[in-house]
Amino acid sequence: TTARDAEALEAAIGEARRADVDGEEVSVAMTSLAEIRMTELSLHGQDLDALRSALEEAEKQGVEESLVVAAQRRLCEHVVRAAAEGTDIEALRAALEDAEAVDADPEVVAMGHAALARTATTAELVEAMRGEDSNRLQRAIVAAEAAGVDAARVSAGKDRLVRLELILAIQGESAALMRNCLEAAVKAGVEDDLLGAGRHRLVEINLADAALAGSPLELLAAIHAAKDAGVERKQVESAKRKLKVDDLPSYVGVVEEELRAATEGGDVELLEELLGQAQVVEADAEDIAAAKVRVAHLLLEAIDDSEEDIPTLKKAIRAVDARRPR
């Protein structure tokens, strides 16, 4: 039977009604017409609403039950296929329940369940990528790979995980974890700003670890690295105090190095602080003398900017007096 058969039969029924043909014969023809339309629509499944209407009409016209059941089964299979192409998890779940209730094709049902798993795991992956829970994201990635989620989406999840783990490592205290996260971040092409923050934090952690349990040589190296990386001075000073206890000559060397650098700069407060440290440990006399001269010059320059600053003027005079030979 074809759509043309249905059209021909429908036309014949119309003529029979106009000719007052026996009602029973017309009823039989109506049943046949309903069966033809239902079967035709169920085979193609292009118009699911039309198929549902045809099924209702077939039941109304008394089409053989086995044929109606077969058409219902095919309808459920078409619905599963359509839902599997979308992203509505509940619609797909409902379609699968209906399909299983009518013993639909096992292959179609299996395909639907696979699509349901992909859709559900994709939704979970997207949600986990929006959050800050690295463990949840890791589980979502594993589930997405197992469910056959689009490779590009899984790759995006992995990139997000690398960034998230690096951010969490920056907030932590583990140098080993930080190194691993930095290595993964470099491979993943993480942006320079975040990599820079991670490297800076690794220097801070190394400094703290060396101050806590490192050898004097390790502590000295960590202090130099921290200074080069621009680590906060408070952290460096704390490590220097530990170095002073563990290895005074190395501490003196650090102070002299900092004092010479500060003498070339314009921060009088820093220079005075380092000058005080250098004098306490009797650092190089020439470095100390040069630093005193620089302090005096900086204080005099400050007076030029504020002629009425009497305290600064007195301080400058003391600094000049301090460099006069006794």
N, C-alpha and C positions, 0 to 999 in steps of 0.2 A: 504494500500500500504506500502511496505517496500523497503529498499535499494536493496533487492534481486529483487523486481519487477522492479525497475529502471534499474538494470543491465540487466535483461531479455529483457525489452523493448528496451534498447539501442542496444542490440545485434540484436534484430529483425529488428530495423531500419537499421542497417548496412547491413543485409542480403537483405532487401527490396531494398535498394539503389543499391546493386550489381546486383539485379535481375531486375532493371529498373521498379520497381513497380510504379504505378501512383503517381505523385508528391503530389497530394492533400492528399492522404492517409498517405504518409510519413509526411506531414505537421501536420496532426491531431495527429499523433503519437508523433511528436516532442513537440507539445503543451502539450500532456499528460505527456511526460517525464519531461518537465520543471515544470509542476505542482507537480509531484511526488517528485522531488528533492527539490523544494521550501518548500513543506509541511513537508517533512522529516527533513530538516535542521531547519525549524522554530520551530518544536516541541522540539528539544533538545538544540539548541542554543550553542553548544560547539565550533563551528567554525563560528564566526560572519562574517569574510571576505568571507567565502564560501557561507553563507546565503545571503550576499549582492549580490554576483555574481549570485546566483540562482534567486534572485528577479529580477535582470536586465534581465536575460534570460527569465524569466516567462513573464515579460512585453513585451519583444521582440517577444515572441512566441504567444502572445495574450491570455494568461491564463485569466480566468474569473476575472474581476476586484475585486469582493468581496473577492475572495480567496487571491489575491495579497495584498489587504488592510489588511486582517487578518494577513497575514505573515509579512507585514510591522509593524503592531502593536506588534506582538510577537518579532520582531527584536528589536524594541525600548525598549521593556520590558527587553530583555536580556542585552541590552547595559546599561540600568539603573542599573540592578543588578551587572554587572561587574564594572561599575564606582563607585558604592556604596562601593565596597570593597577596593577601592584605596584611594588616598589622593589628587587627582587632582580636585580641586573645580570647575574649569571652565569646565572640561570634564563632570563632573556630572551635572552641571547646564545646559549644552547644551543637554545632554541626556534627562533630564527632560523636557526641552522645546519641543524636538522632540516627546517624549512620550505623552505629553499633547496635542500636535497638532493632534495626530491620535487617541485620546481617549483611551489610553492604560488602562490596569487594574488599577482601583483606588488604590487598595492595594499596587501595585508595585510603583505607583507614590508617595503614602504616605510614603512608606518605603524609597524611594529615597530622599524625602524632609527631612525626619528625619536624614538620613545619611549626607545630605548636611549641615544640622544644626550642626551635630556632627563634621564634618570635618572643617567647618568654625570656630566654637567655639574652637576647638582644636588648630587650627592655631593661633587664637587670643590669646589663653592661653599661648602657647609656646612663642609667641612674647612678651606678657606682662611680662612673667617670665624673659626675657632677659633684661628688662628695669628697671627703678627706680621709676616708677609711681605706688604707692600702690593703688590708687583709680582705675586705669585702671585694675590692677591685680585683685582687689576685684570684679569688674564687670565681668571680664573674668571668674573667678571661679564660680560665680553665674550662668552665662550663660552656662558654661560647665556642671554644675550639672543638670541644667534644660534640657539640650540636651542629657543627658545620656552618656557623655564622660567617657572613661575608668577611673575607680575609682583610680587606681594607679597614673594616670597623674594628676587628680584633687588633690590628696593628696600631690603630689610634688609641685603643685601650692600653696597650703595652707602653706606648709613648707617655701617656698620662701617668701610668704607674711609675715609670722611671722618674718623672718630674716630682711626683708626690713623695716617693721614697727619698729623693734627694732633699726635698723640703723638710721632711721629718728628720732626716739625718742631721740637717743644719741645726735643728732644735735640740738635738741630742748631745751626747758626750763621748761617743765611740769613734775613735780615729779609724779603726778597721772598717766599720760600717760606712763611714764617710768616704774612705778611699774606694770601696766597692761601688758605692752609689755614683761617685764622680766618674769612675771608669765606664759604668753603664750609660751615664748621661752623655759622655763624650761620644760614645758609639751611636747613641740615639739622636745626636745632633741637637741637644738641648741648647737653648739660647745662652749667649755669652754672659748676660747679667746673672742668671741663676748659677751658672758654672762658677763665675767669679765669687759669688756669695758662698758657694760650697768650698771653694779653695781657701777663701779667707777664714772660714770657720774651721777648716782642718788645721790651719796654722795655729789658731787659738787653742784648739784641743791639744795639739802637739805640745804647745807651750805649757799648758796646765798639767799634762801628763809628765812632762820632763821635770817640772817644778816639784811634782808630787813624788815621783819615784825614779827619775832618770839620773844618769851619771852626770858629773859636772860637764863633761864634754858634750853630752846630749843636750843638757840645759843651755849651754853656751850657744850651740847651734840653733836651738829653738828660739832663743832670744834674738839672734841675728835675723832669723827668718821672720819672726814677728815684727821686728822693726822695719824690715824691707817691705812687708805686706801692709804696713800701716795699722797694725793692731793697736787698740786703745792703750794709751800710755799707762793707765792704772794697772793693766794686766802685765805689761812689761816690767813695771817697777816691782810688782809682787814677785815676779820670777827673778829679778836682779837681787832682791833681798835674800832669796834662797841661795843664789850663786855666791853671794858675799860670804855666807856661812860655809858653803861647801868648797869653794875655790876662790880665795881672796885675790890672788894674782889675776885670774880671768875676769873677776868683777872689776878690778882696777882698770884692766884693759878696755872693758866695755864703757866704763865711765869716761875714760880719756877719749875714746873714740866719739862718744856722744858730746863731750865737752867741746872738742874741736869742731864738730859739725854745727853745734849751737852757736859757737863763736862767729861762724860765718853767716849766721842768720840774724833775725831781728826780734826774736821773742825774748825779752829781757827776763821775764818771770822764769821761763824754762832755763835760761842761761844761769840765773842765780841759783836755781835749785841744783843744777848739775855742778856748779862751782862749789856749793856746799858739800855735795857728795865727794867731789874730788879732794877737797881740803881735809875732810875727815880721814880719808885713806892715804893721804900724802901722795897724791898722783903727781905726774910730771910737772915740775915747777914752771917750765916754760909755758905749758898749756894753761896752767892756773893764772899765770901773769897775763897772758894774752886774753884770757876770758875776763879778767878784772878790767883791763883796758876797754874791752868791748862793752862791758856793762856800763862803764862811765860814759862812753860815747852815746850809748842808747839812751841813758837817762838825760844827758844834756840835750839830745835831739828832742826828747819829750818835753823838756822845759821850753824849747823854742816854740813848740806848738801851744804851750799853755804857760805864759810868763808868770801867772799868779799862783802857780802850783808850788807853794813853799815846801811841802813835804818832799816832793820829788827833787827840788833843788837841794835840800839838805842831804838827801840820799845820794845825789850825784857828787856832792862835795866829799862825802864819806868815801865814795868809791874812788874818787881821784886821790884822796889822802892815802887810801889803802895801797895804791900802787907806787907811792913815793918811797924811795930808799930810806931805810932807817939808820 
